[in-house]
Amino acid sequence: MLFALEKGFEMRSRKTLIILAASLLLLTGSASAWYATKSDDKKQEQAESTQDAHTDEQFPGPTDQEKEDANQHKDDVVKQQEVESNPQSGQKAVTPVITNALQNDQEIFAGSYVPGVFEEGGTCTYTFTKGSLSLVKTNKGTPNVSTTNCENVRIPRSEFSEPGSWALVVSYSSPKAKGSSESKTLTVQ
């Protein structure tokens, strides 16, 4: 019987111990959840007070005068860069690019453009040379998105005094820009 009493007491102790451990675990979890919620609330309040401290009224955008001054400065920098590239004439130094130079039956075609210049009113000069022989054609430059296109030239084969290798150089000139291309060889038959 003594054994039965000890066993009953031992069973009650275990149950009590399990109930106490579960209660303690539940209480600890609840306290942690409450603390985390309060901590998040404090962080939210701090973020809101910091955001309120930096309103648009304290940091307004630039005034119209400041915007105008900035735009004027940009224009001055661009003009200065153009003058620095060709200081004697005040013209920007450019290098036209020859896009094609070919013969198609009894016609010679050539085309080019001028990068870094977007304007109307410039003159494109196509100069073909072979030894002491030369043939010169001019066309106008026309703006095209971010460059100036030199209109294509179409020259009858009969204007070339003899067949063979001719060197083509395209020059561009305007009040704002001036320059010449690299030479390109064209075979005239």
C-alpha positions as CSV (number, residue, x, y, z in Angstrom):
1,M,0.0,0.0,0.0
2,L,2.8,2.3,0.7
3,F,4.0,1.6,-2.8
4,A,0.6,2.7,-4.1
5,L,0.7,5.9,-2.2
6,E,4.2,6.8,-3.4
7,K,3.1,6.0,-7.0
8,G,0.0,8.3,-6.7
9,F,2.1,11.1,-5.2
10,E,4.7,10.7,-7.9
11,M,2.0,10.9,-10.6
12,R,0.4,14.0,-9.1
13,S,3.9,15.7,-8.9
14,R,4.6,15.0,-12.6
15,K,1.2,16.3,-13.6
16,T,1.7,19.4,-11.5
17,L,5.2,19.9,-12.9
18,I,3.9,19.6,-16.5
19,I,1.1,22.0,-15.8
20,L,3.5,24.5,-14.1
21,A,6.0,24.3,-17.1
22,A,3.2,24.8,-19.6
23,S,1.8,27.8,-17.7
24,L,5.3,29.3,-17.4
25,L,5.9,28.8,-21.2
26,L,2.5,30.4,-22.0
27,L,3.2,33.3,-19.7
28,T,6.7,33.9,-21.2
29,G,5.3,33.8,-24.8
30,S,2.5,36.3,-24.0
31,A,5.0,38.7,-22.3
32,S,7.3,38.5,-25.3
33,A,4.5,39.2,-27.8
34,W,3.3,42.2,-25.7
35,Y,6.9,43.6,-25.6
36,A,7.3,43.1,-29.3
37,T,4.1,44.9,-30.0
38,K,5.0,47.9,-27.8
39,S,8.5,48.0,-29.4
40,D,7.0,48.2,-32.9
41,D,4.6,50.9,-31.8
42,K,7.5,53.0,-30.5
43,K,9.5,52.5,-33.7
44,Q,6.4,53.6,-35.7
45,E,6.0,56.7,-33.5
46,Q,9.7,57.6,-34.0
47,A,9.4,57.1,-37.8
48,E,6.3,59.3,-38.0
49,S,7.9,62.1,-35.9
50,T,11.1,62.0,-38.0
51,Q,9.0,62.2,-41.2
52,D,7.0,65.1,-39.8
53,A,10.2,66.9,-39.1
54,H,11.2,66.9,-42.8
55,T,8.2,68.4,-44.5
56,D,8.1,70.1,-47.8
57,E,7.6,73.4,-46.1
58,Q,11.1,73.1,-44.5
59,F,12.8,71.9,-47.8
60,P,10.9,73.6,-50.7
61,G,12.1,72.9,-54.3
62,P,14.2,75.4,-56.2
63,T,12.6,78.8,-56.9
64,D,12.0,80.0,-60.5
65,Q,15.0,82.2,-60.3
66,E,17.2,79.3,-59.2
67,K,15.9,77.2,-62.1
68,E,16.6,80.0,-64.5
69,D,20.1,80.5,-63.1
70,A,20.8,76.7,-63.5
71,N,19.6,76.7,-67.1
72,Q,21.8,79.7,-67.9
73,H,24.8,78.0,-66.4
74,K,24.2,74.9,-68.5
75,D,24.0,77.1,-71.6
76,D,27.2,78.9,-70.6
77,V,29.1,75.6,-70.1
78,V,28.0,74.3,-73.5
79,K,29.1,77.5,-75.3
80,Q,32.4,77.5,-73.5
81,Q,33.0,73.9,-74.6
82,E,32.2,74.8,-78.2
83,V,34.6,77.8,-78.1
84,E,37.4,75.7,-76.5
85,S,37.1,73.1,-79.3
86,N,38.0,75.8,-81.9
87,P,39.1,78.9,-80.0
88,Q,40.2,81.1,-83.0
89,S,36.8,81.1,-84.8
90,G,34.4,80.3,-82.0
91,Q,33.2,77.3,-84.1
92,K,32.9,73.8,-82.7
93,A,35.4,71.4,-84.3
94,V,33.5,68.5,-86.0
95,T,34.4,65.4,-88.0
96,P,31.8,64.4,-90.6
97,V,31.4,60.7,-91.2
98,I,31.1,59.3,-94.7
99,T,28.3,56.7,-94.7
100,N,28.6,55.6,-98.4
101,A,30.6,56.3,-101.6
102,L,29.9,54.0,-104.5
103,Q,29.3,53.7,-108.2
104,N,26.0,52.3,-109.5
105,D,26.2,51.9,-113.3
106,Q,26.7,55.4,-114.6
107,E,26.1,57.3,-111.3
108,I,28.3,58.0,-108.3
109,F,26.6,58.3,-104.9
110,A,28.0,59.6,-101.6
111,G,26.4,60.4,-98.3
112,S,27.5,61.6,-94.9
113,Y,26.4,63.1,-91.5
114,V,28.0,65.3,-88.8
115,P,27.8,63.9,-85.3
116,G,27.6,66.3,-82.3
117,V,25.8,69.0,-84.3
118,F,22.1,69.5,-84.7
119,E,21.4,72.5,-86.9
120,E,20.1,73.8,-90.1
121,G,22.0,76.0,-92.5
122,G,25.3,74.3,-92.7
123,T,27.1,73.4,-95.9
124,C,28.4,70.0,-96.8
125,T,31.2,70.0,-99.4
126,Y,32.1,66.7,-101.1
127,T,35.6,66.9,-102.6
128,F,36.8,64.0,-104.9
129,T,40.5,64.1,-105.8
130,K,42.8,61.9,-108.0
131,G,46.3,63.4,-108.3
132,S,45.8,66.9,-109.6
133,L,42.2,66.3,-110.6
134,S,39.3,67.3,-108.4
135,L,35.5,67.4,-108.5
136,V,33.6,69.4,-105.9
137,K,29.9,69.2,-105.0
138,T,28.0,71.0,-102.2
139,N,24.8,70.2,-100.4
140,K,23.0,71.6,-97.4
141,G,23.0,70.0,-94.0
142,T,19.7,69.2,-92.4
143,P,19.0,68.3,-88.7
144,N,18.1,64.7,-87.9
145,V,17.4,63.9,-84.3
146,S,20.8,64.4,-82.8
147,T,23.1,64.9,-85.8
148,T,23.2,66.9,-89.0
149,N,22.7,64.9,-92.2
150,C,24.5,66.0,-95.3
151,E,22.2,65.4,-98.2
152,N,23.5,62.7,-100.6
153,V,25.1,63.7,-103.8
154,R,24.4,61.9,-107.1
155,I,27.0,62.6,-109.8
156,P,26.9,61.4,-113.4
157,R,30.0,59.2,-114.1
158,S,30.8,61.5,-117.1
159,E,31.8,64.3,-114.6
160,F,34.8,62.2,-113.5
161,S,37.5,62.9,-116.1
162,E,39.1,59.4,-115.7
163,P,38.5,56.1,-114.0
164,G,40.5,54.8,-111.1
165,S,40.8,55.5,-107.3
166,W,39.4,58.8,-106.2
167,A,39.8,60.1,-102.6
168,L,36.6,61.6,-101.0
169,V,36.7,64.1,-98.2
170,V,33.5,65.7,-96.8
171,S,33.8,69.1,-95.2
172,Y,31.1,70.8,-93.1
173,S,30.9,74.5,-92.3
174,S,28.3,76.6,-90.5
175,P,28.4,79.6,-88.2
176,K,28.6,77.2,-85.2
177,A,30.7,74.3,-86.5
178,K,33.5,73.4,-88.9
179,G,35.5,70.3,-89.8
180,S,36.5,67.6,-92.4
181,S,36.1,63.9,-92.5
182,E,38.7,61.2,-92.9
183,S,39.5,60.3,-96.5
184,K,37.6,57.5,-98.2
185,T,38.6,55.8,-101.4
186,L,36.1,55.3,-104.2
187,T,36.9,53.3,-107.3
188,V,35.4,54.9,-110.5
189,Q,35.1,52.6,-113.5
